[in-house]
Every structure is written in structure tokens, then in C-alpha cells.
């Protein structure tokens, strides 16, 4: 049984086809359901905004949860379904590396991608983070091309 539509409904449909920038409530619902959530952890609000802007530049639709230290990040991780964590190393209360240890100690988060985004550029720091379970490592200041490459490896 096929449902008949009125001409006014057809006009709305045709209008939305001509103007792809308009979304129906159904479209918005689909986008929100399929949108991934990224936890951005850095004690610098400016740095958190820079990281979020890189996602926008890459046209990767994401929801963001922010944390200013490792303790706040653990709380946010418990409260929200997170698909990716971008993590600074040097933060008050709980460092990024200690946060990484705590998260990787839980089987629940064994496969959660965690990318260190930090100014800690010494080779031994990179090795330590990767051994402790970081999925990847980006050194600040962030290079847009490198950021895109690293994020593209993560299935979002």
C-alpha cells in the first residue's frame, strides 16, 4: 500500500532537493546518531580549540567532550561514550601518561584509540607512550597535514 502525499509535501521535498544545505529533522537525527564523540584532553583551552578546529578543517563531523586534566578526563570517559581520545601529556592533577596507564588497565577501553598530542618530543617519551598503549603520537605545534594523516588511520 503506497501512501499518497499532498502537493504541499511534494513542494517541501522538491525544495530540499534544490537546496542541499537544508536538512530535515530526519537528516539531523541521522547525522547526530552517526556522529562520533572525541574527548579532547588538554589543560589549555586554546589548545583544545585548535584541536577541534583541525577536525572542522578536515570536515570530520564530531561531537566534542573536553577535559582540562586527567582526573576530569576519567570522569568524562565514565559519563560519555567516547570514540577517540586526544591527550596532552603535561597536565595538573593527573598527567596524560598516568591517565593512559589507568585507561589501558581496563579491558573496557582496550581498543579505544588514544592519540597523544603533546610537546614532549623526546624519542624516549614517544616510545614510552606507545608501549603504554597510545595508538599514535602527535608533537606540538600541530602540523595540519600530519594531523590529517594520523586521524585518517583511526576509524571514525
Residue pairs with C-beta under 8 A, 6 or more apart in sequence:
5 13
15 22
16 22
16 24
23 31
31 61
35 61
35 62
35 63
36 61
36 62
36 63
36 83
36 84
36 156
37 62
37 63
37 64
37 65
37 80
37 81
37 82
37 83
37 84
38 55
38 62
38 63
38 64
38 65
38 82
38 83
38 84
38 85
38 86
39 64
39 65
39 66
39 67
39 73
39 76
39 77
39 80
39 82
39 84
39 85
39 86
40 48
40 51
40 52
40 64
40 65
40 66
40 67
40 86
41 66
41 67
41 68
41 69
41 70
41 72
41 73
41 85
41 86
41 87
41 88
41 91
41 96
41 99
42 48
42 51
42 68
42 86
42 87
42 88
42 91
42 117
43 68
43 69
43 88
43 90
43 91
43 92
44 88
45 68
47 88
47 117
47 140
48 66
48 68
50 142
51 86
51 117
51 142
52 64
54 142
54 144
54 147
54 148
54 151
55 62
55 64
55 151
57 144
58 147
58 148
58 151
60 151
60 156
62 156
65 76
65 80
65 82
66 76
67 73
67 75
67 76
68 91
69 91
69 92
69 93
69 94
70 91
70 93
70 94
70 95
70 96
70 98
70 99
70 102
71 93
71 94
72 93
73 85
73 87
73 94
73 99
74 94
74 99
74 102
74 103
76 82
77 85
77 103
77 109
82 112
83 112
83 113
83 156
84 112
84 113
84 114
84 115
84 154
84 156
85 103
85 112
85 113
85 114
85 115
86 115
86 117
87 96
87 99
87 100
87 114
87 115
87 116
87 117
87 118
87 134
88 96
88 116
88 117
88 118
89 95
89 96
89 97
89 116
89 118
89 119
89 120
89 125
89 129
90 96
90 118
90 119
90 120
94 102
96 116
96 118
97 128
97 129
97 132
100 114
100 116
100 129
100 132
100 133
100 134
101 132
103 109
103 112
103 114
103 133
104 110
104 132
104 133
113 135
113 136
113 154
114 133
114 134
114 135
115 134
115 135
115 136
115 137
115 138
115 150
115 151
115 154
116 129
116 134
116 136
116 137
116 138
117 138
117 140
117 142
118 125
118 137
118 138
118 139
118 140
119 139
119 140
120 126
120 129
120 139
121 139
126 137
129 137
130 137
135 154
136 150
136 153
136 154
138 146
138 147
138 150
